[in-house]
Amino acid sequence: MRKKEERQRQIFDLLLDHEALSVNGLAKRTGVTGETIRSDLDALEKEGLIVRGHGFARANRNRIELPFEQRCASNVEEKRVVAWRAIQEIRDGMVVYLDTGTTMHAGLDLLRSKKDLTIVTNSLNVAETGLEMDFQVLLVGGLIGKQGRRCHGYFAEQMLRQIRFDLAILGTDGLKDLSGIGVGRPDEMGWERSVLDSANRTIVIADKSKFEVANVFLVGSLKEADLLITNFIEDELRRKISTEIELIETDGQKERRTLKIKIPCGKTES
């Protein structure tokens, strides 16, 4: 069994290093038969770690957390304008929770326009930025994740439950099918759930690419938040979102605000 697990880890590592590999190519690299490779790929696919094609496989990179710096380099402008718009909702003197994701990180410079904030975060990057701007910063402690540069786990969850936020700004790993607010790792579900429960008002931020990514571990529904801020999207998607949550779309120059549609009791949207 251990030999099989080691081989599957080897296969997964090979797929991480390449865009895609054929079954024959994997067989040559691992020294086993094509039949064995197919069996291993079946197991990895069931775990959601790979995506199969006709005669080839590739890593499911939606399930892999890339280094923070690498994730920061994607969709930079789309993330920045979304974060800037969210920061405009912050009022001087507030106690605010700021998320650990790269969307929040992209717009942190606008915090300089605020005064007397207490920033609560489990992000090392957000904490450092808040200190540089002379805000009061409360870093939520716990196990530090190297890839995401954030604290999580039992101690972080317990600490968050003791704090009330005027406003929480949260990212999400995906918004495909509007399934809800989610994270990529099961051991991070607790702290984000704690933030949702402790905030007087919650804003979800996401660049438009998140509508193509499915959440793996759901923390809560969009209806539990108060506002979603994203880039400009298609009419049909806008209509669907408006049944769940108030929406602001922005490109940094102009914006569109759509209020949440109130569906009468006993009726469902057709």
C-alpha positions in Angstrom: 0.0 0.0 0.0 2.8 2.4 0.9 4.5 1.7 -2.5 1.2 2.5 -4.3 0.8 5.8 -2.3 4.4 6.8 -3.1 3.9 6.1 -6.8 0.7 8.2 -6.8 2.5 11.0 -5.1 5.3 10.7 -7.8 2.7 10.9 -10.5 1.0 14.0 -9.0 4.4 15.7 -8.6 5.2 15.0 -12.3 1.9 16.5 -13.3 2.6 19.6 -11.2 5.9 20.0 -13.1 4.2 19.7 -16.6 1.2 21.2 -18.3 0.0 17.6 -19.0 1.4 14.1 -19.5 0.2 11.1 -21.5 -0.4 7.7 -19.9 2.5 6.3 -21.8 4.7 9.2 -20.7 3.8 8.6 -17.0 4.4 4.9 -17.4 7.9 5.4 -18.8 8.8 7.9 -16.0 7.6 5.7 -13.2 8.6 2.3 -14.6 5.1 0.7 -14.4 2.6 -0.5 -16.9 0.0 1.7 -18.5 -2.7 -0.3 -16.7 -1.2 0.5 -13.4 -1.0 4.2 -14.3 -4.6 4.2 -15.3 -5.6 2.7 -11.9 -3.5 5.4 -10.1 -5.0 8.2 -12.2 -8.5 6.9 -11.3 -7.6 7.2 -7.6 -6.2 10.7 -8.0 -9.2 11.8 -10.0 -11.6 10.6 -7.3 -9.7 12.8 -4.8 -10.1 15.8 -7.2 -6.3 16.2 -7.6 -6.1 15.7 -11.3 -8.2 16.2 -14.5 -8.3 13.4 -17.1 -8.5 13.8 -20.8 -8.3 11.4 -23.7 -5.0 9.6 -23.1 -3.5 12.3 -20.8 -3.9 13.8 -17.4 -3.1 17.2 -15.8 -3.0 18.5 -12.2 -6.2 20.2 -11.0 -4.6 23.5 -10.1 -7.8 24.8 -8.6 -7.1 22.4 -5.7 -3.5 23.5 -5.2 -2.5 26.6 -3.3 0.3 28.3 -5.2 2.8 30.5 -3.3 1.3 33.8 -2.2 3.6 35.8 -4.4 2.7 33.8 -7.5 -1.0 34.2 -6.9 -0.6 37.9 -6.4 0.7 38.2 -10.0 -2.6 37.0 -11.6 -5.5 39.4 -12.5 -3.8 42.2 -10.7 -5.8 45.1 -12.0 -9.1 43.3 -11.6 -8.3 42.5 -8.0 -7.0 46.0 -7.2 -10.2 47.8 -8.3 -12.4 45.4 -6.4 -10.3 45.8 -3.2 -10.3 49.6 -3.5 -14.0 49.7 -3.8 -14.4 47.5 -0.7 -12.0 49.7 1.3 -14.3 52.7 0.5 -16.9 51.0 2.7 -14.6 51.3 5.7 -15.3 54.3 8.0 -12.8 55.9 10.2 -12.7 54.4 13.7 -14.0 51.0 12.7 -12.9 47.6 13.9 -12.4 45.7 10.6 -11.4 42.2 9.7 -9.4 42.1 6.5 -9.0 38.8 4.6 -5.9 36.9 3.8 -6.4 36.6 0.1 -4.6 38.2 -2.8 -7.6 40.3 -3.8 -7.5 42.2 -0.5 -3.7 42.4 -0.7 -3.9 44.1 -4.1 -5.7 47.2 -2.8 -4.2 47.7 0.6 -2.5 51.0 -0.4 -5.9 52.7 -0.2 -6.0 52.1 3.5 -3.8 55.2 3.9 -7.0 57.3 3.4 -8.5 56.0 6.6 -7.9 57.0 10.2 -8.1 55.3 13.7 -8.7 51.8 12.4 -8.3 48.6 14.4 -7.4 46.0 11.8 -7.9 42.3 12.8 -6.4 39.8 10.4 -4.7 36.4 10.3 -2.7 37.5 7.3 1.0 38.3 7.9 1.0 40.6 4.9 -2.0 42.6 6.0 -0.6 42.9 9.5 2.7 44.2 8.3 0.9 46.8 6.0 -1.3 47.9 8.8 1.6 48.5 11.1 3.5 50.5 8.5 0.4 52.8 8.2 0.3 53.2 12.0 -3.0 51.5 12.6 -3.8 49.3 15.6 -3.3 45.8 14.4 -4.5 42.6 16.1 -2.9 39.6 14.5 -5.0 36.4 15.0 -2.5 33.7 16.0 -2.3 30.1 15.2 -0.6 27.7 12.9 1.2 29.6 10.1 0.7 28.4 6.6 3.8 29.0 4.5 2.1 29.2 1.1 -0.7 31.5 2.1 1.3 33.5 4.8 -1.6 33.2 7.2 -2.5 31.8 10.5 -5.3 29.2 10.9 -6.4 26.3 13.1 -7.9 26.0 16.6 -6.2 28.9 18.3 -7.1 31.3 15.5 -10.8 30.2 15.6 -11.0 30.7 19.4 -9.5 34.2 19.2 -11.8 35.3 16.4 -14.9 34.2 18.4 -13.9 36.8 21.1 -14.0 39.8 18.7 -16.9 41.7 17.2 -16.2 43.4 13.9 -18.0 46.5 12.5 -17.1 45.2 9.1 -15.4 42.1 7.6 -14.1 41.9 4.1 -13.8 38.3 2.9 -12.5 36.7 -0.2 -13.6 33.3 -1.6 -11.8 30.6 -3.5 -14.6 30.4 -6.1 -18.1 31.5 -7.0 -19.0 29.0 -9.7 -22.8 28.2 -9.6 -23.0 30.8 -6.8 -22.6 27.9 -4.3 -21.4 30.2 -1.6 -18.3 31.5 0.3 -15.5 28.9 0.4 -11.9 28.0 1.1 -9.5 25.6 -0.4 -8.5 23.7 2.7 -10.7 22.0 5.3 -8.5 23.2 8.2 -9.3 26.8 7.2 -13.1 26.5 7.4 -13.3 27.3 11.1 -11.7 30.7 11.1 -13.7 32.0 8.2 -16.9 30.7 9.7 -15.9 32.5 13.0 -15.5 35.8 11.1 -18.9 35.4 9.4 -20.5 34.9 12.8 -18.7 37.8 14.5 -19.2 40.6 11.9 -22.0 43.2 12.0 -21.6 43.6 8.2 -19.8 41.4 5.7 -18.5 42.2 2.2 -17.4 39.4 -0.2 -14.8 40.5 -2.7 -13.9 38.5 -5.9 -12.5 39.3 -9.3 -14.6 38.0 -12.1 -12.3 35.0 -12.7 -13.7 33.4 -9.5 -17.0 32.8 -11.3 -15.2 30.1 -13.3 -13.8 28.3 -10.1 -15.9 25.9 -8.0 -15.5 26.0 -4.2 -14.2 22.9 -2.6 -15.1 23.6 1.1 -18.1 25.8 1.7 -18.2 28.1 4.7 -21.5 29.8 4.2 -24.0 31.0 1.6 -23.8 34.3 -0.2 -27.1 35.2 1.5 -25.2 35.4 4.8 -23.1 38.3 3.6 -24.4 41.8 2.9 -22.6 42.8 -0.3 -20.6 41.3 -3.1 -18.0 43.4 -5.0 -16.6 42.2 -8.3 -15.8 43.4 -11.9 -18.4 43.9 -14.6 -20.2 40.7 -15.5 -22.8 39.4 -17.9 -26.5 40.3 -17.5 -27.7 36.7 -16.8 -25.1 36.2 -14.0 -26.0 39.6 -12.5 -29.7 38.6 -12.4 -28.9 35.4 -10.6 -26.6 37.1 -8.1 -29.2 39.7 -7.2 -31.5 37.0 -5.8 -28.8 36.2 -3.3 -27.0 39.4 -2.4 -26.6 43.1 -3.1 -24.0 43.6 -5.9 -21.5 46.2 -6.9 -19.6 45.9 -10.2 -16.6 48.1 -10.9 -13.7 48.7 -13.3 -12.2 51.5 -11.1 -13.7 54.3 -13.1 -17.4 53.5 -13.0 -19.6 51.1 -11.2 -23.0 49.5 -11.2 -25.0 48.7 -8.1 -27.8 46.1 -8.1 -29.9 45.7 -5.0 -30.9 42.3 -3.8 -34.2 41.1 -5.2 -36.8 40.3 -2.6 -38.7 37.2 -3.5 -42.2 37.0 -1.8 -42.6 34.3 0.7 -43.9 31.0 -0.7 -42.5 31.8 -4.2 -39.3 30.8 -5.9 -37.5 32.5 -8.7 -38.4 31.0 -12.1 
